[in-house]
Amino acid sequence: MRSPPFSVADLRERPEFAPVVADRVWRAWWKPKGHALAPIAAFTRTCLADAPIPSALVAHDATGFLGSALVIASDLSIRPQYTPWVAAVWVDPQHRNANVGSGLVRAGAEAAKRSGFATAYLCAMPHNHAFYERLGWSIVETDVDGEGLAVFRSR
């Protein structure tokens, strides 16, 4: 069965999705830790500036938002030597298993290369390792935080 078509765009090309991107990042990673939405929304707005990093990518189709990913300078303050990062990869549940996440990760690595970086990095918990390995990413470090977090690099 073929997946419906979708596109991945830079958020600067589709700024109407900025509030949705902020909401999804906040709900997935920051709200559970007690953080407010406002700082995440403010960060998302910085992705609209005319600079390669930070940036946000948004997957969308004719019906609207499907998912997003960020390209940021660092996702782990304890690993400043790695830059840039593909981070906060999110796909709305109803669009998972339709190659949206793969498209976002690939687009993030390509955005890093267009910005002059030969390699992009990301971090993932063990349950996501196989997904990134299937996309061709290789593990640089394992168990970075004592809980199985691994750092990957693009090839």
Backbone torsions as a table, in degrees:
resi	resn	phi	psi	omega
1	MET	NA	130.9	-177.6
2	ARG	-85.6	138.6	177.7
3	SER	-74.3	147.3	176.0
4	PRO	-64.0	151.0	-178.3
5	PRO	-69.2	147.2	174.4
6	PHE	-147.2	164.9	178.6
7	SER	-123.2	153.5	171.9
8	VAL	-116.6	123.0	-178.7
9	ALA	-125.1	154.6	169.8
10	ASP	-68.0	139.6	-179.1
11	LEU	-57.6	-29.0	177.9
12	ARG	-61.8	-26.7	177.8
13	GLU	-84.3	-20.2	-178.1
14	ARG	-134.4	59.1	-174.0
15	PRO	-62.2	-17.3	178.3
16	GLU	-63.5	-17.4	179.2
17	PHE	-88.4	-3.0	-177.1
18	ALA	-55.3	-46.1	179.0
19	PRO	-63.3	-33.7	179.6
20	VAL	-70.4	-43.1	178.2
21	VAL	-59.7	-48.4	179.6
22	ALA	-58.4	-44.6	-179.5
23	ASP	-60.5	-46.8	-177.5
24	ARG	-66.3	-42.6	178.1
25	VAL	-62.1	-44.7	-179.8
26	TRP	-62.6	-49.5	-177.7
27	ARG	-63.4	-38.0	-176.2
28	ALA	-75.5	-40.7	-169.9
29	TRP	-122.3	-27.0	-171.7
30	TRP	-106.7	-38.5	179.6
31	LYS	-59.6	-43.3	179.2
32	PRO	-61.1	-20.5	179.0
33	LYS	-95.4	6.0	176.4
34	GLY	86.9	11.8	-179.7
35	HIS	-84.9	150.2	178.7
36	ALA	-80.0	158.0	178.1
37	LEU	-69.9	-35.6	-172.3
38	ALA	-51.8	-47.5	179.5
39	PRO	-65.3	-32.3	178.1
40	ILE	-70.2	-41.6	177.0
41	ALA	-62.6	-40.4	178.4
42	ALA	-64.0	-42.8	177.6
43	PHE	-62.3	-42.8	-179.9
44	THR	-59.7	-37.6	177.4
45	ARG	-64.4	-29.9	177.3
46	THR	-66.1	-23.0	178.0
47	CYS	-72.5	-8.9	177.7
48	LEU	-89.8	-9.3	179.9
49	ALA	-71.1	162.1	-178.2
50	ASP	-85.3	68.0	177.0
51	ALA	-143.5	146.3	-177.7
52	PRO	-67.7	-29.4	-179.2
53	ILE	-139.1	128.6	4.3
54	PRO	-80.4	157.0	173.6
55	SER	-143.6	163.2	177.6
56	ALA	-129.5	146.5	177.2
57	LEU	-117.8	143.8	-179.2
58	VAL	-130.8	129.9	173.8
59	ALA	-93.2	133.6	-178.1
60	HIS	-150.0	160.1	172.9
61	ASP	-135.0	-165.9	-177.3
62	ALA	-62.6	-23.2	-178.5
63	THR	-90.2	-14.8	178.4
64	GLY	131.7	-149.9	-174.3
65	PHE	-65.9	135.3	174.6
66	LEU	-116.3	-37.9	-176.8
67	GLY	-178.0	177.6	-178.6
68	SER	-155.2	165.5	174.7
69	ALA	-151.5	154.3	177.5
70	LEU	-111.7	151.7	167.9
71	VAL	-118.7	113.8	-172.7
72	ILE	-129.5	165.0	-179.2
73	ALA	-66.2	-43.4	-176.6
74	SER	-151.3	137.7	176.1
75	ASP	-110.9	-9.1	178.7
76	LEU	-136.0	107.6	-178.8
77	SER	-61.7	-23.1	179.4
78	ILE	-81.0	-1.9	177.8
79	ARG	-131.9	62.2	-176.7
80	PRO	-67.3	-16.2	-179.2
81	GLN	-71.2	-16.3	179.9
82	TYR	-97.6	124.9	176.9
83	THR	-161.8	145.4	-7.7
84	PRO	-85.6	174.4	-177.5
85	TRP	-118.7	143.3	164.6
86	VAL	-93.2	122.6	-170.7
87	ALA	-138.7	165.4	173.7
88	ALA	51.5	45.9	177.6
89	VAL	-72.4	121.2	-177.1
90	TRP	-134.9	134.9	172.3
91	VAL	-129.0	128.2	177.5
92	ASP	-56.7	139.8	-173.2
93	PRO	-50.3	-39.3	-177.1
94	GLN	-71.4	-8.8	-179.8
95	HIS	-112.5	7.4	179.7
96	ARG	-74.1	157.7	-178.2
97	ASN	64.4	29.6	177.3
98	ALA	-128.0	22.2	178.0
99	ASN	71.7	10.3	179.1
100	VAL	-67.4	-47.7	178.6
101	GLY	-60.0	-43.4	178.0
102	SER	-59.6	-44.0	179.6
103	GLY	-62.7	-40.4	178.6
104	LEU	-66.5	-42.9	-179.6
105	VAL	-64.8	-44.7	178.2
106	ARG	-62.1	-43.8	179.7
107	ALA	-63.9	-35.7	177.1
108	GLY	-64.2	-44.8	178.0
109	ALA	-63.8	-39.5	178.2
110	GLU	-66.1	-38.5	177.4
111	ALA	-62.7	-40.7	177.3
112	ALA	-62.3	-43.0	179.1
113	LYS	-64.4	-42.0	177.5
114	ARG	-62.4	-24.5	178.7
115	SER	-85.8	2.2	176.1
116	GLY	99.6	7.5	-179.9
117	PHE	-100.2	131.8	179.3
118	ALA	-75.0	-26.5	-174.5
119	THR	-133.0	144.8	171.1
120	ALA	-118.3	157.5	-178.3
121	TYR	-124.7	160.8	170.9
122	LEU	-156.0	162.0	176.3
123	CYS	-123.2	149.1	-176.8
124	ALA	-152.5	146.7	174.0
125	MET	-77.4	162.1	-174.3
126	PRO	-53.2	-36.9	-177.4
127	HIS	-67.4	-12.7	177.7
128	ASN	-107.1	-2.6	-176.7
129	HIS	-56.9	-47.8	-176.3
130	ALA	-61.2	-36.9	178.8
131	PHE	-58.3	-49.9	-178.0
132	TYR	-70.3	-35.6	176.5
133	GLU	-63.5	-39.5	176.9
134	ARG	-62.4	-28.4	178.5
135	LEU	-83.4	0.2	177.0
136	GLY	94.9	7.0	177.4
137	TRP	-81.2	147.9	179.5
138	SER	-119.1	148.1	-178.0
139	ILE	-75.9	130.3	176.2
140	VAL	-96.3	-43.4	-179.7
141	GLU	-143.1	148.7	174.6
142	THR	-120.4	159.9	177.1
143	ASP	49.3	47.1	-177.7
144	VAL	-61.8	-37.3	-175.1
145	ASP	-108.9	7.3	-177.2
146	GLY	81.3	1.5	179.7
147	GLU	-123.9	18.6	175.3
148	GLY	95.4	-0.5	179.4
149	LEU	-62.2	131.2	178.3
150	ALA	-118.0	148.1	172.4
151	VAL	-101.3	131.0	179.3
152	PHE	-113.6	157.4	171.8
153	ARG	-129.0	149.8	177.2
154	SER	-74.9	156.6	178.5
155	ARG	-103.7	NA	NA
